[in-house]
Amino acid sequence: MGLSTHVLDTMHGCPAAGMAVSFYRTEGEQATLLRQFVLNADGRTEGPLVDNASLEAGTYRLSFDVGAYFKARGVALPEPSFLDRVSLDFGVAHVDQHYHVPLLVSPWSYSTYRGS
């Protein structure tokens, strides 16, 4: 299955449909953009970000445009908003395993974990 992500909007209790996400490969402070996409109605990508055959061991970053998402939902946010972009840096050690990186987010907090 490779690598996947899923975002839940904890303020509204629903998937974060329409949120923009950028996906990078990282080496130290250097980040190389691999893909940009918008989450579907279920708050997911269409299929895996990277399948197991293409997944390489190393470090990656998912950057979620949460500020623009909540503004588009009509949430009155201060300027600047408390959370604008949430970036998650993570490592892939075992390319034969599935890596799922979920994000639970509101305009004021977020959490993540290695999902299944």
Helices and strands as residue ranges (DSSP letters): E 3-9, E 14-15, E 20-27, E 30-38, E 58-64, H 66-72, E 86-92, E 99-105, E 110-112
